[in-house]
Amino acid sequence: AAEGIAPRKDVEQAAAALAQARASQVTARRDQQLSTLRAPLAGVVTVLNAVLGASVDMTQPMVEVTDPRALDVMVHVSPSDAAHVQPGQTVAVVAGQSLNGDTLGTGTVADVGAELDSATGTVPVRVIVARPKRTLRVGETVMAGIVVGRHDKAIAVPAEALVPECEGY
């Protein structure tokens, strides 16, 4: 055949193959869109339950993403202490396992749990630290001092200056 001239049958086959290729392209793009997970926020993946190529259960989370800039601090207090804790109270948050650690910032009690944690016998208190001095880490141990009362005209006496009555002084 001369250049630019083709039998009608070849043209129809080429057109059908082109249509099939375009349909396959649309299907492939859609499959790619459906298989790509995008989080609505920037953060750190803390749990990954997905397995490449495996079926998924729509009722189960595949991935958990945490925004380290928006972490809440969970404090566990005794039931007697929880009776004095209320939303809005000021909380000093420090790193580590004592109140002498690095200061992370000041927070606010967001809410106090309504029931005891059966494993620890404590009441969970959620604290929001609006502007921590550094990024908090998921699972990091912190200590919190909750201000449950304030007495501006109180006189503070160091514990070392107190003398017990029973020793005859």
Disulfide bonds with the S-S distance in Angstrom:
none
